[in-house]
Amino acid sequence: LLVCLLSQIVLPAKLINGGIAGLIGVSCVFPIDLAKTRLQNQQNGSRLYTSMSDCLIKTIRSEGYFGMYRGSAVNLTLVTPEKAIKLAANDFFRQYLSKDGQKLTLVKEMLAGCGAGTCQVIVTTPMEMLKIQLQDAGRIEAQRKLMPETVVPGTAPTKSPTAMQLTRELLKEKGIAGLYKGLGATLLRDVPFSIIYFPLFANLNDLGKRGAEGPAPFYVSFLAGCLAGSTAAVAVNPVDVIKTRIQSMNRGSTEETYSGVTDCISKIMKNEGPSAFLKGAYCRALVIAPLFGIAQVVYFFGVGEYILSFLPGN
C-alpha cells in the first residue's frame, strides 16, 4: 500500500519541486530572516536594533553587505530537503486520507498538515540551530562595540565560527542531541504552522479555480501561498520567539538563559511582558509569504516533473 501511494504522488518530482522552491525563496528573503532572528534575540536592557530596517542598516555598516547573509549557506544546503519533506509529506498524507479522490474535510486537511510539520523537524531543527548561531554572532559582536556594558568583562572578541566548526563542537560536546536542541519548541512551532497553512492554502486556492475541475491560475496559487504563509507565520510567532531564544547559545552579560520551553515563557513574561512574543512577527511574515508563494508557483509549473523528463527511462 505504501509503495503504491508513493508512486501515485510522484515523490521524486515533489521533492525536486520543494527543493527548488526552497532555494529560490531563501535566496530572496534571507536578510529579512536575519533581522527577525536578531530582533527576537535582543532582550530588555540590550536593545541594539529598533526595527527591521535599523537592523539591516547597522548590519551593513558593521559587517558589510554579505553580513546580511550570515548563515545562508546552512539554509541553502538544508532548505532543499526541509521544504521537499514538508511539501511532499503533505501531499502524501492528503492522498492517504482522501477517499476516491473526494475533497478532504477540514479536519483531514489539518491532519495532513500535522503529519507534514512533524516530518520536517528531522531537518528543520539542526538547520535552525546552526543558522541561529551564525545569524546572531554579528549581534553579539555589535553589542561588544556599541554597548560594552552588556558584555561579560574580560572576554575577548571571538572570531565568527563556520557551520562546520559549530557542528563539530556540538557533536563533540553533546553528541547528536546538541544539534537537536530546541526540538520540542520546533515541533510546537512547525506542527501548528502546517495545520494552519496547508488547509488555508488549499481553500484559498480553490476560490480561484477555473471551473470545478480546472486548476487555479499560477498567480492565484502565488497569492494563496503568500496569504496562507503570512497568516500561519504570525499565528505561531510566539513559539518561534521561544525556539530562537532556546537555540541561541551566545548571550550578553545582561541577557537571560533558558533551560526549556516553560522556563523561557516564564522569564519572557516576567522580564519583557506579553508583547515580547510578537518580536520579529512582521519580519517573519515577510519571509514566509514569498517563500511559500514561490513554492506553490514552482509546484504549479511542475519543475520537478520537467527535470525528471530528461532522465533516462522517462
URCORTA-V405511 format. One record per helix or strand. SS is the DSSP state (hx for helix, st for strand). FROM is the first residue (numbers start at 1). LEN is the number of residues. Records with the same first field share a line. If there is no record, write none. Layout:
SS: FROM-LEN ; FROM-LEN
//
This chain:
hx: 2-7 ; 11-31 ; 52-12 ; 65-5 ; 72-26 ; 106-41 ; 148-3 ; 163-12 ; 176-4 ; 183-25 ; 218-18 ; 237-11 ; 261-11 ; 274-5 ; 281-21 ; 303-6
st: 209-1 ; 216-1
//
